Every structure is written in structure tokens, then in C-alpha cells.
Amino acid sequence: MNQIDWHKHHIDDSTLITDNYKTTQNVRRYFKSKFGDNFKFDRNFMLWMKTATGLTMGDASQEWVNRKNSK
């Protein structure tokens, strides 16, 4: 799996989450562009992202929605 520079790489729904995933401002901008100010990282979601290798950022977005809706 190709490594991604999570600080600079263009992120969209098809971007694969790699084993070098980092929670960066670039990742935050991606989520904010989709969900606006409603988006917030929490510890559990950040841990989920670290274990989501091979999934896409679109999958991650759906996971965030599922978590938000289950609260």
C-alpha cells in the first residue's frame, strides 16, 4: 500500500487509509468540508481511524455519521 503524506496529500472519499495514517489539519479540513462545524474528532473515532487501514476516507465519513447518529 502506498504511503500518503497526510499533511499535504489531496484527500477525497476514495483516499485509502494507510498504515501511516496521521490525524492532521489536512484530514480535519476534509471532514469539515463534508460536515461543517458539526465535525469534531473524539478519542474513540481517532482510535478507529488508526485501525481502519485499507478502508477509504468515504468509509471513515460514514463511520463518523453512524457514531454521531447513535448518540
Buried (B, 14 or more C-beta within 10 A) or exposed (E): EEEBEBEEBEBEEEBBBBEEBEEBEBBEEBBBEBBEEEBEEEEEBEEBBEEBEEBBBEBBBEBBEEEEEEE
